[in-house]
Amino acid sequence: MIKELDSVVLTEDIPNLKLAKGDIGTVVLVHNEGEGYEVEFVTLGGDTVAVMTLFPEQIRRIREMEIANARDIDIVAA
């Protein structure tokens, strides 16, 4: 089971938030024993890109033999 502070992988694109399948986020809250997850996505520099509630099918655990990849993202400071 995915729990708070676990790193997870996004399983689908969310274009309106500039998130792409494969982006890595951190679970900051588990809703109703895993019915949903509040996940924060940040740049490598530490800027928050998005914090959003996702369904279990929208994220997955990181697999042991995966490697992270970096990509540019255009975010506007609030």
mmCIF file of the N, C-alpha and C atoms, coordinates in Angstrom:
data_MODEL
# 
_entry.id   MODEL 
# 
loop_
_atom_site.group_PDB 
_atom_site.id 
_atom_site.type_symbol 
_atom_site.label_atom_id 
_atom_site.label_alt_id 
_atom_site.label_comp_id 
_atom_site.label_asym_id 
_atom_site.label_entity_id 
_atom_site.label_seq_id 
_atom_site.pdbx_PDB_ins_code 
_atom_site.Cartn_x 
_atom_site.Cartn_y 
_atom_site.Cartn_z 
_atom_site.occupancy 
_atom_site.B_iso_or_equiv 
_atom_site.pdbx_formal_charge 
_atom_site.auth_seq_id 
_atom_site.auth_comp_id 
_atom_site.auth_asym_id 
_atom_site.auth_atom_id 
_atom_site.pdbx_PDB_model_num 
ATOM 1   N N  . MET A 1 1  ? 0.835  -1.195 0.000   1.00 0.00 ? 1  MET A N  1 
ATOM 2   C CA . MET A 1 1  ? 0.000  0.000  0.000   1.00 0.00 ? 1  MET A CA 1 
ATOM 3   C C  . MET A 1 1  ? 0.875  1.251  0.000   1.00 0.00 ? 1  MET A C  1 
ATOM 4   N N  . ILE A 1 2  ? 0.487  2.219  -0.769  1.00 0.00 ? 2  ILE A N  1 
ATOM 5   C CA . ILE A 1 2  ? 1.187  3.503  -0.809  1.00 0.00 ? 2  ILE A CA 1 
ATOM 6   C C  . ILE A 1 2  ? 0.843  4.274  0.459   1.00 0.00 ? 2  ILE A C  1 
ATOM 7   N N  . LYS A 1 3  ? 1.880  4.879  1.063   1.00 0.00 ? 3  LYS A N  1 
ATOM 8   C CA . LYS A 1 3  ? 1.649  5.627  2.301   1.00 0.00 ? 3  LYS A CA 1 
ATOM 9   C C  . LYS A 1 3  ? 2.254  7.028  2.208   1.00 0.00 ? 3  LYS A C  1 
ATOM 10  N N  . GLU A 1 4  ? 1.947  7.854  3.211   1.00 0.00 ? 4  GLU A N  1 
ATOM 11  C CA . GLU A 1 4  ? 2.456  9.229  3.237   1.00 0.00 ? 4  GLU A CA 1 
ATOM 12  C C  . GLU A 1 4  ? 3.976  9.241  3.169   1.00 0.00 ? 4  GLU A C  1 
ATOM 13  N N  . LEU A 1 5  ? 4.484  10.184 2.405   1.00 0.00 ? 5  LEU A N  1 
ATOM 14  C CA . LEU A 1 5  ? 5.896  10.441 2.148   1.00 0.00 ? 5  LEU A CA 1 
ATOM 15  C C  . LEU A 1 5  ? 6.527  9.468  1.160   1.00 0.00 ? 5  LEU A C  1 
ATOM 16  N N  . ASP A 1 6  ? 5.744  8.536  0.611   1.00 0.00 ? 6  ASP A N  1 
ATOM 17  C CA . ASP A 1 6  ? 6.251  7.677  -0.458  1.00 0.00 ? 6  ASP A CA 1 
ATOM 18  C C  . ASP A 1 6  ? 6.401  8.487  -1.739  1.00 0.00 ? 6  ASP A C  1 
ATOM 19  N N  . SER A 1 7  ? 7.451  8.201  -2.488  1.00 0.00 ? 7  SER A N  1 
ATOM 20  C CA . SER A 1 7  ? 7.586  8.751  -3.838  1.00 0.00 ? 7  SER A CA 1 
ATOM 21  C C  . SER A 1 7  ? 6.792  7.859  -4.773  1.00 0.00 ? 7  SER A C  1 
ATOM 22  N N  . VAL A 1 8  ? 6.049  8.493  -5.694  1.00 0.00 ? 8  VAL A N  1 
ATOM 23  C CA . VAL A 1 8  ? 5.209  7.746  -6.632  1.00 0.00 ? 8  VAL A CA 1 
ATOM 24  C C  . VAL A 1 8  ? 5.416  8.279  -8.040  1.00 0.00 ? 8  VAL A C  1 
ATOM 25  N N  . VAL A 1 9  ? 4.985  7.485  -9.013  1.00 0.00 ? 9  VAL A N  1 
ATOM 26  C CA . VAL A 1 9  ? 5.113  7.838  -10.424 1.00 0.00 ? 9  VAL A CA 1 
ATOM 27  C C  . VAL A 1 9  ? 3.723  8.093  -10.996 1.00 0.00 ? 9  VAL A C  1 
ATOM 28  N N  . LEU A 1 10 ? 3.577  9.187  -11.720 1.00 0.00 ? 10 LEU A N  1 
ATOM 29  C CA . LEU A 1 10 ? 2.326  9.520  -12.388 1.00 0.00 ? 10 LEU A CA 1 
ATOM 30  C C  . LEU A 1 10 ? 2.130  8.579  -13.577 1.00 0.00 ? 10 LEU A C  1 
ATOM 31  N N  . THR A 1 11 ? 0.927  8.013  -13.732 1.00 0.00 ? 11 THR A N  1 
ATOM 32  C CA . THR A 1 11 ? 0.682  7.038  -14.800 1.00 0.00 ? 11 THR A CA 1 
ATOM 33  C C  . THR A 1 11 ? -0.024 7.632  -16.011 1.00 0.00 ? 11 THR A C  1 
ATOM 34  N N  . GLU A 1 12 ? -0.305 8.928  -15.987 1.00 0.00 ? 12 GLU A N  1 
ATOM 35  C CA . GLU A 1 12 ? -0.955 9.586  -17.121 1.00 0.00 ? 12 GLU A CA 1 
ATOM 36  C C  . GLU A 1 12 ? -0.561 11.054 -17.167 1.00 0.00 ? 12 GLU A C  1 
ATOM 37  N N  . ASP A 1 13 ? -0.653 11.645 -18.353 1.00 0.00 ? 13 ASP A N  1 
ATOM 38  C CA . ASP A 1 13 ? -0.398 13.076 -18.500 1.00 0.00 ? 13 ASP A CA 1 
ATOM 39  C C  . ASP A 1 13 ? -1.527 13.884 -17.865 1.00 0.00 ? 13 ASP A C  1 
ATOM 40  N N  . ILE A 1 14 ? -1.171 15.022 -17.270 1.00 0.00 ? 14 ILE A N  1 
ATOM 41  C CA . ILE A 1 14 ? -2.147 15.995 -16.785 1.00 0.00 ? 14 ILE A CA 1 
ATOM 42  C C  . ILE A 1 14 ? -1.720 17.344 -17.373 1.00 0.00 ? 14 ILE A C  1 
ATOM 43  N N  . PRO A 1 15 ? -2.069 17.584 -18.648 1.00 0.00 ? 15 PRO A N  1 
ATOM 44  C CA . PRO A 1 15 ? -1.550 18.732 -19.393 1.00 0.00 ? 15 PRO A CA 1 
ATOM 45  C C  . PRO A 1 15 ? -1.856 20.096 -18.772 1.00 0.00 ? 15 PRO A C  1 
ATOM 46  N N  . ASN A 1 16 ? -3.038 20.257 -18.187 1.00 0.00 ? 16 ASN A N  1 
ATOM 47  C CA . ASN A 1 16 ? -3.376 21.574 -17.633 1.00 0.00 ? 16 ASN A CA 1 
ATOM 48  C C  . ASN A 1 16 ? -2.476 21.960 -16.465 1.00 0.00 ? 16 ASN A C  1 
ATOM 49  N N  . LEU A 1 17 ? -1.803 20.992 -15.848 1.00 0.00 ? 17 LEU A N  1 
ATOM 50  C CA . LEU A 1 17 ? -0.856 21.272 -14.762 1.00 0.00 ? 17 LEU A CA 1 
ATOM 51  C C  . LEU A 1 17 ? 0.594  21.059 -15.194 1.00 0.00 ? 17 LEU A C  1 
ATOM 52  N N  . LYS A 1 18 ? 0.784  20.797 -16.501 1.00 0.00 ? 18 LYS A N  1 
ATOM 53  C CA . LYS A 1 18 ? 2.111  20.579 -17.079 1.00 0.00 ? 18 LYS A CA 1 
ATOM 54  C C  . LYS A 1 18 ? 2.813  19.359 -16.492 1.00 0.00 ? 18 LYS A C  1 
ATOM 55  N N  . LEU A 1 19 ? 2.028  18.372 -16.087 1.00 0.00 ? 19 LEU A N  1 
ATOM 56  C CA . LEU A 1 19 ? 2.580  17.124 -15.573 1.00 0.00 ? 19 LEU A CA 1 
ATOM 57  C C  . LEU A 1 19 ? 2.511  16.063 -16.656 1.00 0.00 ? 19 LEU A C  1 
ATOM 58  N N  . ALA A 1 20 ? 3.523  15.210 -16.699 1.00 0.00 ? 20 ALA A N  1 
ATOM 59  C CA . ALA A 1 20 ? 3.598  14.181 -17.730 1.00 0.00 ? 20 ALA A CA 1 
ATOM 60  C C  . ALA A 1 20 ? 3.713  12.801 -17.091 1.00 0.00 ? 20 ALA A C  1 
ATOM 61  N N  . LYS A 1 21 ? 3.189  11.814 -17.796 1.00 0.00 ? 21 LYS A N  1 
ATOM 62  C CA . LYS A 1 21 ? 3.327  10.430 -17.369 1.00 0.00 ? 21 LYS A CA 1 
ATOM 63  C C  . LYS A 1 21 ? 4.800  10.169 -17.059 1.00 0.00 ? 21 LYS A C  1 
ATOM 64  N N  . GLY A 1 22 ? 5.068  9.569  -15.908 1.00 0.00 ? 22 GLY A N  1 
ATOM 65  C CA . GLY A 1 22 ? 6.443  9.296  -15.505 1.00 0.00 ? 22 GLY A CA 1 
ATOM 66  C C  . GLY A 1 22 ? 7.001  10.302 -14.518 1.00 0.00 ? 22 GLY A C  1 
ATOM 67  N N  . ASP A 1 23 ? 6.327  11.464 -14.347 1.00 0.00 ? 23 ASP A N  1 
ATOM 68  C CA . ASP A 1 23 ? 6.795  12.429 -13.346 1.00 0.00 ? 23 ASP A CA 1 
ATOM 69  C C  . ASP A 1 23 ? 6.704  11.807 -11.959 1.00 0.00 ? 23 ASP A C  1 
ATOM 70  N N  . ILE A 1 24 ? 7.647  12.174 -11.104 1.00 0.00 ? 24 ILE A N  1 
ATOM 71  C CA . ILE A 1 24 ? 7.717  11.634 -9.753  1.00 0.00 ? 24 ILE A CA 1 
ATOM 72  C C  . ILE A 1 24 ? 7.198  12.672 -8.767  1.00 0.00 ? 24 ILE A C  1 
ATOM 73  N N  . GLY A 1 25 ? 6.323  12.233 -7.867  1.00 0.00 ? 25 GLY A N  1 
ATOM 74  C CA . GLY A 1 25 ? 5.773  13.103 -6.839  1.00 0.00 ? 25 GLY A CA 1 
ATOM 75  C C  . GLY A 1 25 ? 5.889  12.442 -5.484  1.00 0.00 ? 25 GLY A C  1 
ATOM 76  N N  . THR A 1 26 ? 5.522  13.193 -4.448  1.00 0.00 ? 26 THR A N  1 
ATOM 77  C CA . THR A 1 26 ? 5.550  12.694 -3.077  1.00 0.00 ? 26 THR A CA 1 
ATOM 78  C C  . THR A 1 26 ? 4.144  12.725 -2.504  1.00 0.00 ? 26 THR A C  1 
ATOM 79  N N  . VAL A 1 27 ? 3.720  11.613 -1.926  1.00 0.00 ? 27 VAL A N  1 
ATOM 80  C CA . VAL A 1 27 ? 2.410  11.543 -1.290  1.00 0.00 ? 27 VAL A CA 1 
ATOM 81  C C  . VAL A 1 27 ? 2.472  12.340 0.011   1.00 0.00 ? 27 VAL A C  1 
ATOM 82  N N  . VAL A 1 28 ? 1.607  13.336 0.135   1.00 0.00 ? 28 VAL A N  1 
ATOM 83  C CA . VAL A 1 28 ? 1.587  14.145 1.353   1.00 0.00 ? 28 VAL A CA 1 
ATOM 84  C C  . VAL A 1 28 ? 0.377  13.821 2.238   1.00 0.00 ? 28 VAL A C  1 
ATOM 85  N N  . LEU A 1 29 ? -0.605 13.105 1.659   1.00 0.00 ? 29 LEU A N  1 
ATOM 86  C CA . LEU A 1 29 ? -1.784 12.717 2.433   1.00 0.00 ? 29 LEU A CA 1 
ATOM 87  C C  . LEU A 1 29 ? -2.464 11.541 1.748   1.00 0.00 ? 29 LEU A C  1 
ATOM 88  N N  . VAL A 1 30 ? -2.877 10.568 2.546   1.00 0.00 ? 30 VAL A N  1 
ATOM 89  C CA . VAL A 1 30 ? -3.639 9.420  2.034   1.00 0.00 ? 30 VAL A CA 1 
ATOM 90  C C  . VAL A 1 30 ? -5.088 9.623  2.454   1.00 0.00 ? 30 VAL A C  1 
ATOM 91  N N  . HIS A 1 31 ? -6.003 9.572  1.487   1.00 0.00 ? 31 HIS A N  1 
ATOM 92  C CA . HIS A 1 31 ? -7.432 9.741  1.762   1.00 0.00 ? 31 HIS A CA 1 
ATOM 93  C C  . HIS A 1 31 ? -8.116 8.386  1.910   1.00 0.00 ? 31 HIS A C  1 
ATOM 94  N N  . ASN A 1 32 ? -8.904 8.222  2.961   1.00 0.00 ? 32 ASN A N  1 
ATOM 95  C CA . ASN A 1 32 ? -9.752 7.044  3.158   1.00 0.00 ? 32 ASN A CA 1 
ATOM 96  C C  . ASN A 1 32 ? -9.043 5.728  2.878   1.00 0.00 ? 32 ASN A C  1 
ATOM 97  N N  . GLU A 1 33 ? -7.907 5.530  3.524   1.00 0.00 ? 33 GLU A N  1 
ATOM 98  C CA . GLU A 1 33 ? -7.155 4.275  3.432   1.00 0.00 ? 33 GLU A CA 1 
ATOM 99  C C  . GLU A 1 33 ? -6.799 3.876  1.998   1.00 0.00 ? 33 GLU A C  1 
ATOM 100 N N  . GLY A 1 34 ? -6.475 4.876  1.164   1.00 0.00 ? 34 GLY A N  1 
ATOM 101 C CA . GLY A 1 34 ? -5.997 4.595  -0.183  1.00 0.00 ? 34 GLY A CA 1 
ATOM 102 C C  . GLY A 1 34 ? -7.008 4.810  -1.292  1.00 0.00 ? 34 GLY A C  1 
ATOM 103 N N  . GLU A 1 35 ? -8.164 5.407  -0.980  1.00 0.00 ? 35 GLU A N  1 
ATOM 104 C CA . GLU A 1 35 ? -9.133 5.725  -2.037  1.00 0.00 ? 35 GLU A CA 1 
ATOM 105 C C  . GLU A 1 35 ? -8.645 6.885  -2.901  1.00 0.00 ? 35 GLU A C  1 
ATOM 106 N N  . GLY A 1 36 ? -7.750 7.693  -2.362  1.00 0.00 ? 36 GLY A N  1 
ATOM 107 C CA . GLY A 1 36 ? -7.165 8.809  -3.084  1.00 0.00 ? 36 GLY A CA 1 
ATOM 108 C C  . GLY A 1 36 ? -5.901 9.263  -2.382  1.00 0.00 ? 36 GLY A C  1 
ATOM 109 N N  . TYR A 1 37 ? -5.113 10.046 -3.100  1.00 0.00 ? 37 TYR A N  1 
ATOM 110 C CA . TYR A 1 37 ? -3.826 10.502 -2.562  1.00 0.00 ? 37 TYR A CA 1 
ATOM 111 C C  . TYR A 1 37 ? -3.600 11.956 -2.925  1.00 0.00 ? 37 TYR A C  1 
ATOM 112 N N  . GLU A 1 38 ? -3.152 12.739 -1.962  1.00 0.00 ? 38 GLU A N  1 
ATOM 113 C CA . GLU A 1 38 ? -2.709 14.101 -2.224  1.00 0.00 ? 38 GLU A CA 1 
ATOM 114 C C  . GLU A 1 38 ? -1.223 13.985 -2.547  1.00 0.00 ? 38 GLU A C  1 
ATOM 115 N N  . VAL A 1 39 ? -0.834 14.438 -3.740  1.00 0.00 ? 39 VAL A N  1 
ATOM 116 C CA . VAL A 1 39 ? 0.537  14.257 -4.204  1.00 0.00 ? 39 VAL A CA 1 
ATOM 117 C C  . VAL A 1 39 ? 1.116  15.609 -4.593  1.00 0.00 ? 39 VAL A C  1 
ATOM 118 N N  . GLU A 1 40 ? 2.345  15.875 -4.150  1.00 0.00 ? 40 GLU A N  1 
ATOM 119 C CA . GLU A 1 40 ? 3.049  17.108 -4.501  1.00 0.00 ? 40 GLU A CA 1 
ATOM 120 C C  . GLU A 1 40 ? 4.127  16.786 -5.528  1.00 0.00 ? 40 GLU A C  1 
ATOM 121 N N  . PHE A 1 41 ? 4.176  17.600 -6.569  1.00 0.00 ? 41 PHE A N  1 
ATOM 122 C CA . PHE A 1 41 ? 5.198  17.491 -7.608  1.00 0.00 ? 41 PHE A CA 1 
ATOM 123 C C  . PHE A 1 41 ? 6.056  18.748 -7.543  1.00 0.00 ? 41 PHE A C  1 
ATOM 124 N N  . VAL A 1 42 ? 7.371  18.568 -7.462  1.00 0.00 ? 42 VAL A N  1 
ATOM 125 C CA . VAL A 1 42 ? 8.294  19.696 -7.350  1.00 0.00 ? 42 VAL A CA 1 
ATOM 126 C C  . VAL A 1 42 ? 9.390  19.595 -8.401  1.00 0.00 ? 42 VAL A C  1 
ATOM 127 N N  . THR A 1 43 ? 9.967  20.755 -8.741  1.00 0.00 ? 43 THR A N  1 
ATOM 128 C CA . THR A 1 43 ? 11.123 20.765 -9.631  1.00 0.00 ? 43 THR A CA 1 
ATOM 129 C C  . THR A 1 43 ? 12.345 20.283 -8.855  1.00 0.00 ? 43 THR A C  1 
ATOM 130 N N  . LEU A 1 44 ? 13.412 19.979 -9.556  1.00 0.00 ? 44 LEU A N  1 
ATOM 131 C CA . LEU A 1 44 ? 14.646 19.569 -8.881  1.00 0.00 ? 44 LEU A CA 1 
ATOM 132 C C  . LEU A 1 44 ? 15.226 20.708 -8.050  1.00 0.00 ? 44 LEU A C  1 
ATOM 133 N N  . GLY A 1 45 ? 14.828 21.951 -8.354  1.00 0.00 ? 45 GLY A N  1 
ATOM 134 C CA . GLY A 1 45 ? 15.253 23.110 -7.578  1.00 0.00 ? 45 GLY A CA 1 
ATOM 135 C C  . GLY A 1 45 ? 14.396 23.361 -6.351  1.00 0.00 ? 45 GLY A C  1 
ATOM 136 N N  . GLY A 1 46 ? 13.334 22.567 -6.174  1.00 0.00 ? 46 GLY A N  1 
ATOM 137 C CA . GLY A 1 46 ? 12.506 22.688 -4.988  1.00 0.00 ? 46 GLY A CA 1 
ATOM 138 C C  . GLY A 1 46 ? 11.240 23.501 -5.130  1.00 0.00 ? 46 GLY A C  1 
ATOM 139 N N  . ASP A 1 47 ? 10.934 24.006 -6.329  1.00 0.00 ? 47 ASP A N  1 
ATOM 140 C CA . ASP A 1 47 ? 9.708  24.769 -6.543  1.00 0.00 ? 47 ASP A CA 1 
ATOM 141 C C  . ASP A 1 47 ? 8.529  23.817 -6.768  1.00 0.00 ? 47 ASP A C  1 
ATOM 142 N N  . THR A 1 48 ? 7.433  24.083 -6.097  1.00 0.00 ? 48 THR A N  1 
ATOM 143 C CA . THR A 1 48 ? 6.246  23.247 -6.270  1.00 0.00 ? 48 THR A CA 1 
ATOM 144 C C  . THR A 1 48 ? 5.608  23.529 -7.620  1.00 0.00 ? 48 THR A C  1 
ATOM 145 N N  . VAL A 1 49 ? 5.359  22.471 -8.372  1.00 0.00 ? 49 VAL A N  1 
ATOM 146 C CA . VAL A 1 49 ? 4.673  22.570 -9.662  1.00 0.00 ? 49 VAL A CA 1 
ATOM 147 C C  . VAL A 1 49 ? 3.178  22.387 -9.445  1.00 0.00 ? 49 VAL A C  1 
ATOM 148 N N  . ALA A 1 50 ? 2.799  21.400 -8.631  1.00 0.00 ? 50 ALA A N  1 
ATOM 149 C CA . ALA A 1 50 ? 1.390  21.124 -8.368  1.00 0.00 ? 50 ALA A CA 1 
ATOM 150 C C  . ALA A 1 50 ? 1.250  20.279 -7.117  1.00 0.00 ? 50 ALA A C  1 
ATOM 151 N N  . VAL A 1 51 ? 0.129  20.487 -6.432  1.00 0.00 ? 51 VAL A N  1 
ATOM 152 C CA . VAL A 1 51 ? -0.316 19.607 -5.358  1.00 0.00 ? 51 VAL A CA 1 
ATOM 153 C C  . VAL A 1 51 ? -1.748 19.249 -5.720  1.00 0.00 ? 51 VAL A C  1 
ATOM 154 N N  . MET A 1 52 ? -1.997 17.957 -5.882  1.00 0.00 ? 52 MET A N  1 
ATOM 155 C CA . MET A 1 52 ? -3.326 17.575 -6.342  1.00 0.00 ? 52 MET A CA 1 
ATOM 156 C C  . MET A 1 52 ? -3.746 16.234 -5.782  1.00 0.00 ? 52 MET A C  1 
ATOM 157 N N  . THR A 1 53 ? -5.064 16.016 -5.770  1.00 0.00 ? 53 THR A N  1 
ATOM 158 C CA . THR A 1 53 ? -5.620 14.744 -5.340  1.00 0.00 ? 53 THR A CA 1 
ATOM 159 C C  . THR A 1 53 ? -5.712 13.823 -6.544  1.00 0.00 ? 53 THR A C  1 
ATOM 160 N N  . LEU A 1 54 ? -5.199 12.619 -6.394  1.00 0.00 ? 54 LEU A N  1 
ATOM 161 C CA . LEU A 1 54 ? -5.191 11.644 -7.486  1.00 0.00 ? 54 LEU A CA 1 
ATOM 162 C C  . LEU A 1 54 ? -5.807 10.334 -7.024  1.00 0.00 ? 54 LEU A C  1 
ATOM 163 N N  . PHE A 1 55 ? -6.413 9.614  -7.978  1.00 0.00 ? 55 PHE A N  1 
ATOM 164 C CA . PHE A 1 55 ? -6.953 8.291  -7.715  1.00 0.00 ? 55 PHE A CA 1 
ATOM 165 C C  . PHE A 1 55 ? -5.828 7.264  -7.784  1.00 0.00 ? 55 PHE A C  1 
ATOM 166 N N  . PRO A 1 56 ? -6.021 6.101  -7.155  1.00 0.00 ? 56 PRO A N  1 
ATOM 167 C CA . PRO A 1 56 ? -4.964 5.077  -7.158  1.00 0.00 ? 56 PRO A CA 1 
ATOM 168 C C  . PRO A 1 56 ? -4.479 4.695  -8.551  1.00 0.00 ? 56 PRO A C  1 
ATOM 169 N N  . GLU A 1 57 ? -5.362 4.679  -9.542  1.00 0.00 ? 57 GLU A N  1 
ATOM 170 C CA . GLU A 1 57 ? -4.950 4.302  -10.894 1.00 0.00 ? 57 GLU A CA 1 
ATOM 171 C C  . GLU A 1 57 ? -4.119 5.380  -11.594 1.00 0.00 ? 57 GLU A C  1 
ATOM 172 N N  . GLN A 1 58 ? -4.028 6.574  -11.011 1.00 0.00 ? 58 GLN A N  1 
ATOM 173 C CA . GLN A 1 58 ? -3.251 7.655  -11.612 1.00 0.00 ? 58 GLN A CA 1 
ATOM 174 C C  . GLN A 1 58 ? -1.802 7.686  -11.135 1.00 0.00 ? 58 GLN A C  1 
ATOM 175 N N  . ILE A 1 59 ? -1.479 6.872  -10.133 1.00 0.00 ? 59 ILE A N  1 
ATOM 176 C CA . ILE A 1 59 ? -0.113 6.804  -9.622  1.00 0.00 ? 59 ILE A CA 1 
ATOM 177 C C  . ILE A 1 59 ? 0.270  5.346  -9.388  1.00 0.00 ? 59 ILE A C  1 
ATOM 178 N N  . ARG A 1 60 ? 1.567  5.122  -9.251  1.00 0.00 ? 60 ARG A N  1 
ATOM 179 C CA . ARG A 1 60 ? 2.066  3.788  -8.902  1.00 0.00 ? 60 ARG A CA 1 
ATOM 180 C C  . ARG A 1 60 ? 3.347  3.948  -8.098  1.00 0.00 ? 60 ARG A C  1 
ATOM 181 N N  . ARG A 1 61 ? 3.718  2.882  -7.429  1.00 0.00 ? 61 ARG A N  1 
ATOM 182 C CA . ARG A 1 61 ? 4.970  2.872  -6.675  1.00 0.00 ? 61 ARG A CA 1 
ATOM 183 C C  . ARG A 1 61 ? 6.150  2.889  -7.642  1.00 0.00 ? 61 ARG A C  1 
ATOM 184 N N  . ILE A 1 62 ? 7.272  3.378  -7.187  1.00 0.00 ? 62 ILE A N  1 
ATOM 185 C CA . ILE A 1 62 ? 8.501  3.331  -7.974  1.00 0.00 ? 62 ILE A CA 1 
ATOM 186 C C  . ILE A 1 62 ? 9.030  1.904  -7.954  1.00 0.00 ? 62 ILE A C  1 
ATOM 187 N N  . ARG A 1 63 ? 9.451  1.427  -9.112  1.00 0.00 ? 63 ARG A N  1 
ATOM 188 C CA . ARG A 1 63 ? 9.996  0.072  -9.209  1.00 0.00 ? 63 ARG A CA 1 
ATOM 189 C C  . ARG A 1 63 ? 11.496 0.100  -8.941  1.00 0.00 ? 63 ARG A C  1 
ATOM 190 N N  . GLU A 1 64 ? 12.011 -0.965 -8.384  1.00 0.00 ? 64 GLU A N  1 
ATOM 191 C CA . GLU A 1 64 ? 13.412 -1.039 -7.953  1.00 0.00 ? 64 GLU A CA 1 
ATOM 192 C C  . GLU A 1 64 ? 14.405 -0.773 -9.074  1.00 0.00 ? 64 GLU A C  1 
ATOM 193 N N  . MET A 1 65 ? 14.160 -1.269 -10.254 1.00 0.00 ? 65 MET A N  1 
ATOM 194 C CA . MET A 1 65 ? 15.129 -1.154 -11.345 1.00 0.00 ? 65 MET A CA 1 
ATOM 195 C C  . MET A 1 65 ? 14.786 -0.031 -12.333 1.00 0.00 ? 65 MET A C  1 
ATOM 196 N N  . GLU A 1 66 ? 14.215 1.079  -11.840 1.00 0.00 ? 66 GLU A N  1 
ATOM 197 C CA . GLU A 1 66 ? 13.929 2.236  -12.688 1.00 0.00 ? 66 GLU A CA 1 
ATOM 198 C C  . GLU A 1 66 ? 14.995 3.303  -12.453 1.00 0.00 ? 66 GLU A C  1 
ATOM 199 N N  . ILE A 1 67 ? 15.113 4.176  -13.427 1.00 0.00 ? 67 ILE A N  1 
ATOM 200 C CA . ILE A 1 67 ? 16.037 5.301  -13.321 1.00 0.00 ? 67 ILE A CA 1 
ATOM 201 C C  . ILE A 1 67 ? 15.249 6.581  -13.581 1.00 0.00 ? 67 ILE A C  1 
ATOM 202 N N  . ALA A 1 68 ? 15.552 7.628  -12.824 1.00 0.00 ? 68 ALA A N  1 
ATOM 203 C CA . ALA A 1 68 ? 14.856 8.908  -12.998 1.00 0.00 ? 68 ALA A CA 1 
ATOM 204 C C  . ALA A 1 68 ? 15.397 9.631  -14.227 1.00 0.00 ? 68 ALA A C  1 
ATOM 205 N N  . ASN A 1 69 ? 14.560 10.511 -14.781 1.00 0.00 ? 69 ASN A N  1 
ATOM 206 C CA . ASN A 1 69 ? 14.914 11.303 -15.957 1.00 0.00 ? 69 ASN A CA 1 
ATOM 207 C C  . ASN A 1 69 ? 14.491 12.745 -15.693 1.00 0.00 ? 69 ASN A C  1 
ATOM 208 N N  . ALA A 1 70 ? 15.243 13.704 -16.186 1.00 0.00 ? 70 ALA A N  1 
ATOM 209 C CA . ALA A 1 70 ? 14.905 15.114 -15.986 1.00 0.00 ? 70 ALA A CA 1 
ATOM 210 C C  . ALA A 1 70 ? 14.356 15.710 -17.275 1.00 0.00 ? 70 ALA A C  1 
ATOM 211 N N  . ARG A 1 71 ? 13.401 16.653 -17.129 1.00 0.00 ? 71 ARG A N  1 
ATOM 212 C CA . ARG A 1 71 ? 12.858 17.385 -18.272 1.00 0.00 ? 71 ARG A CA 1 
ATOM 213 C C  . ARG A 1 71 ? 12.598 18.816 -17.837 1.00 0.00 ? 71 ARG A C  1 
ATOM 214 N N  . ASP A 1 72 ? 12.631 19.734 -18.799 1.00 0.00 ? 72 ASP A N  1 
ATOM 215 C CA . ASP A 1 72 ? 12.321 21.144 -18.504 1.00 0.00 ? 72 ASP A CA 1 
ATOM 216 C C  . ASP A 1 72 ? 10.830 21.330 -18.373 1.00 0.00 ? 72 ASP A C  1 
ATOM 217 N N  . ILE A 1 73 ? 10.446 22.252 -17.493 1.00 0.00 ? 73 ILE A N  1 
ATOM 218 C CA . ILE A 1 73 ? 9.048  22.617 -17.334 1.00 0.00 ? 73 ILE A CA 1 
ATOM 219 C C  . ILE A 1 73 ? 8.985  24.121 -17.162 1.00 0.00 ? 73 ILE A C  1 
ATOM 220 N N  . ASP A 1 74 ? 8.006  24.697 -17.777 1.00 0.00 ? 74 ASP A N  1 
ATOM 221 C CA . ASP A 1 74 ? 7.787  26.144 -17.687 1.00 0.00 ? 74 ASP A CA 1 
ATOM 222 C C  . ASP A 1 74 ? 6.725  26.403 -16.631 1.00 0.00 ? 74 ASP A C  1 
ATOM 223 N N  . ILE A 1 75 ? 7.110  26.951 -15.478 1.00 0.00 ? 75 ILE A N  1 
ATOM 224 C CA . ILE A 1 75 ? 6.111  27.297 -14.472 1.00 0.00 ? 75 ILE A CA 1 
ATOM 225 C C  . ILE A 1 75 ? 6.164  28.788 -14.209 1.00 0.00 ? 75 ILE A C  1 
ATOM 226 N N  . VAL A 1 76 ? 5.034  29.349 -13.884 1.00 0.00 ? 76 VAL A N  1 
ATOM 227 C CA . VAL A 1 76 ? 4.922  30.771 -13.592 1.00 0.00 ? 76 VAL A CA 1 
ATOM 228 C C  . VAL A 1 76 ? 4.841  30.928 -12.084 1.00 0.00 ? 76 VAL A C  1 
ATOM 229 N N  . ALA A 1 77 ? 5.709  31.754 -11.536 1.00 0.00 ? 77 ALA A N  1 
ATOM 230 C CA . ALA A 1 77 ? 5.699  31.981 -10.092 1.00 0.00 ? 77 ALA A CA 1 
ATOM 231 C C  . ALA A 1 77 ? 4.412  32.682 -9.689  1.00 0.00 ? 77 ALA A C  1 
ATOM 232 N N  . ALA A 1 78 ? 3.837  32.241 -8.576  1.00 0.00 ? 78 ALA A N  1 
ATOM 233 C CA . ALA A 1 78 ? 2.570  32.832 -8.091  1.00 0.00 ? 78 ALA A CA 1 
ATOM 234 C C  . ALA A 1 78 ? 2.833  34.099 -7.312  1.00 0.00 ? 78 ALA A C  1 
# 
